[in-house]
Amino acid sequence: DEELLRCIQATVVQVQGDCEKLSSVMGNLLDDHHQKQKDIEALFQSLEKLEKEKADKEDLELGIGVKADKTALASKVSRAQFDASMERLNEVIQEMLSRMTGQEQGWHEVQQQLSEQINSKLDRLELGPFCEQLEEHWKSILEQLKEKAPPIEADNAAGIKKQLLANFHCMSCDRPLSVLVPGP
């Protein structure tokens, strides 16, 4: 009997331990269930909020299109580079303006020199009699050349009709040959 009693006590202790374990597991399961229930309620609330405030697909695509592309951003010029380039451009423009001013002064000097030289040259009224005098002198020189030049008698014919006879001798026997020779 004692043994049976010990066996029953051991079984009761074991059952009590199992009950405690089961109650502990049951408590954990209840806690998990409550946590999951809260999570589900939070998800439902988020879903309701999303349905109320959901993003329109077109608005989303427009927003994505507006975002800066990394390659486009890389091709942009920084403010420092822009300022440096503008400063260099300004220097070049100032240099060109100073050169143009110097050239303009040079052009005015050349224009003044040309005006002075033109004023010192013959005017058109003096040029007419001078040209007539040159033409008369030229005519007199041509007449003098005609008078001094001997008359040249030239045969102005384009060809002759008479064929010339030439006396030739044979190379081997030295006999005279009569051969017609064309034109002069």
C-alpha positions as CSV (number, residue, x, y, z in Angstrom):
1,D,0.0,0.0,0.0
2,E,2.7,2.4,0.7
3,E,4.1,1.8,-2.6
4,L,0.9,2.4,-4.2
5,L,0.5,5.5,-2.2
6,R,3.9,6.8,-3.3
7,C,3.1,5.9,-6.8
8,I,-0.2,7.8,-6.6
9,Q,1.6,10.8,-4.9
10,A,4.3,10.8,-7.6
11,T,1.6,10.7,-10.2
12,V,-0.3,13.5,-8.5
13,V,2.9,15.6,-8.2
14,Q,3.6,14.9,-11.8
15,V,0.0,15.8,-12.8
16,Q,0.3,19.0,-10.7
17,G,3.5,19.8,-12.5
18,D,1.9,19.1,-15.9
19,C,-1.1,21.2,-14.8
20,E,1.2,24.1,-13.9
21,K,3.0,23.7,-17.2
22,L,-0.3,23.6,-19.0
23,S,-1.6,26.7,-17.2
24,S,1.7,28.4,-18.0
25,V,1.4,27.4,-21.7
26,M,-2.2,28.4,-21.6
27,G,-1.3,31.8,-20.2
28,N,1.3,32.3,-22.9
29,L,-1.2,31.2,-25.5
30,L,-3.7,33.7,-24.2
31,D,-1.1,36.5,-24.1
32,D,-0.1,35.6,-27.7
33,H,-3.8,35.5,-28.7
34,H,-4.4,38.9,-27.1
35,Q,-1.3,40.3,-28.8
36,K,-2.3,38.9,-32.2
37,Q,-5.8,40.3,-31.7
38,K,-4.3,43.7,-31.0
39,D,-2.0,43.4,-34.1
40,I,-5.1,42.4,-36.2
41,E,-7.0,45.4,-35.0
42,A,-4.0,47.6,-35.7
43,L,-3.8,46.2,-39.2
44,F,-7.5,46.8,-39.8
45,Q,-7.1,50.4,-38.6
46,S,-4.2,50.8,-40.9
47,L,-6.2,49.3,-43.7
48,E,-9.1,51.7,-43.1
49,K,-6.7,54.6,-42.9
50,L,-5.0,53.5,-46.2
51,E,-8.4,53.2,-47.9
52,K,-9.3,56.7,-46.7
53,E,-6.0,58.3,-47.6
54,K,-4.6,55.9,-50.3
55,A,-2.3,57.4,-52.9
56,D,-3.7,57.8,-56.4
57,K,-1.7,55.7,-58.9
58,E,-1.4,58.7,-61.2
59,D,-0.1,60.9,-58.4
60,L,2.4,58.2,-57.4
61,E,3.7,57.9,-61.0
62,L,3.9,61.7,-61.3
63,G,5.9,61.8,-58.0
64,I,8.2,59.2,-59.2
65,G,8.7,61.0,-62.5
66,V,9.6,64.2,-60.7
67,K,12.3,62.6,-58.6
68,A,15.8,63.5,-59.6
69,D,17.6,60.9,-61.6
70,K,21.2,60.3,-60.3
71,T,22.6,60.6,-63.8
72,A,20.8,63.9,-64.4
73,L,22.0,65.1,-61.0
74,A,25.6,64.2,-61.9
75,S,25.3,66.2,-65.1
76,K,24.3,69.4,-63.2
77,V,26.9,72.0,-62.5
78,S,27.7,72.9,-59.0
79,R,27.3,76.5,-57.8
80,A,31.0,77.0,-57.3
81,Q,31.8,75.7,-60.8
82,F,29.1,78.0,-62.2
83,D,30.5,81.1,-60.3
84,A,34.1,80.3,-61.4
85,S,33.0,79.9,-65.0
86,M,31.0,83.1,-65.0
87,E,33.9,85.0,-63.4
88,R,36.3,83.7,-66.1
89,L,33.7,84.6,-68.8
90,N,33.5,88.1,-67.4
91,E,37.3,88.5,-67.5
92,V,37.4,87.4,-71.1
93,I,34.6,89.8,-72.0
94,Q,36.4,92.7,-70.3
95,E,39.6,91.8,-72.1
96,M,37.8,91.7,-75.5
97,L,36.2,95.1,-74.7
98,S,39.6,96.6,-74.0
99,R,41.0,95.2,-77.2
100,M,38.0,96.5,-79.2
101,T,38.6,100.0,-77.6
102,G,42.2,99.9,-78.6
103,Q,41.4,98.8,-82.2
104,E,38.7,101.5,-82.4
105,Q,41.3,104.1,-81.5
106,G,43.6,102.6,-84.1
107,W,40.9,102.7,-86.8
108,H,40.2,106.4,-86.0
109,E,44.0,107.1,-86.5
110,V,44.1,105.2,-89.8
111,Q,40.9,107.0,-90.9
112,Q,42.4,110.3,-90.1
113,Q,45.6,109.5,-92.0
114,L,43.6,108.4,-95.0
115,S,41.5,111.5,-94.9
116,E,44.7,113.6,-94.8
117,Q,46.3,111.7,-97.7
118,I,43.1,111.9,-99.8
119,N,43.0,115.6,-99.3
120,S,46.6,116.0,-100.5
121,K,45.9,113.9,-103.7
122,L,44.6,115.2,-107.0
123,D,40.9,115.8,-107.1
124,R,38.6,114.7,-110.0
125,L,38.7,118.0,-111.7
126,E,42.5,117.8,-112.1
127,L,42.3,114.2,-113.1
128,G,40.4,114.8,-116.4
129,P,43.0,117.1,-118.1
130,F,45.8,114.8,-116.9
131,C,44.1,111.8,-118.6
132,E,43.7,113.8,-121.8
133,Q,47.4,114.8,-121.7
134,L,48.4,111.1,-121.2
135,E,46.3,110.0,-124.2
136,E,47.8,112.7,-126.5
137,H,51.3,111.7,-125.4
138,W,50.5,108.0,-126.0
139,K,49.2,108.8,-129.5
140,S,52.3,110.8,-130.4
141,I,54.5,107.9,-129.2
142,L,52.6,105.5,-131.4
143,E,52.9,107.8,-134.4
144,Q,56.6,108.1,-133.9
145,L,57.0,104.3,-133.7
146,K,55.1,103.9,-137.0
147,E,57.3,106.5,-138.7
148,K,60.5,105.0,-137.5
149,A,59.6,101.3,-138.1
150,P,60.8,100.0,-141.4
151,P,58.0,98.6,-143.6
152,I,57.8,94.9,-143.3
153,E,56.9,93.0,-146.4
154,A,55.5,89.7,-145.5
155,D,54.0,87.0,-147.5
156,N,50.6,86.8,-146.0
157,A,49.5,83.7,-147.9
158,A,48.4,80.8,-145.9
159,G,50.0,78.3,-148.3
160,I,51.6,77.9,-151.8
161,K,50.4,76.0,-154.7
162,K,53.7,75.4,-156.4
163,Q,55.7,72.3,-155.2
164,L,59.4,72.7,-154.9
165,L,61.8,70.2,-156.5
166,A,64.8,69.3,-154.5
167,N,67.9,67.7,-155.8
168,F,68.9,64.6,-153.9
169,H,71.5,61.9,-154.5
170,C,71.2,58.3,-153.8
171,M,73.4,57.2,-150.9
172,S,74.5,54.0,-152.3
173,C,75.2,54.9,-156.0
174,D,75.3,58.7,-155.8
175,R,72.8,59.0,-158.7
176,P,70.7,62.3,-158.8
177,L,67.0,61.9,-157.8
178,S,64.1,64.3,-158.4
179,V,61.8,64.4,-155.3
180,L,58.8,66.6,-154.7
181,V,59.0,68.5,-151.4
182,P,55.8,69.8,-149.9
183,G,55.6,73.5,-149.0
184,P,58.2,75.8,-147.5
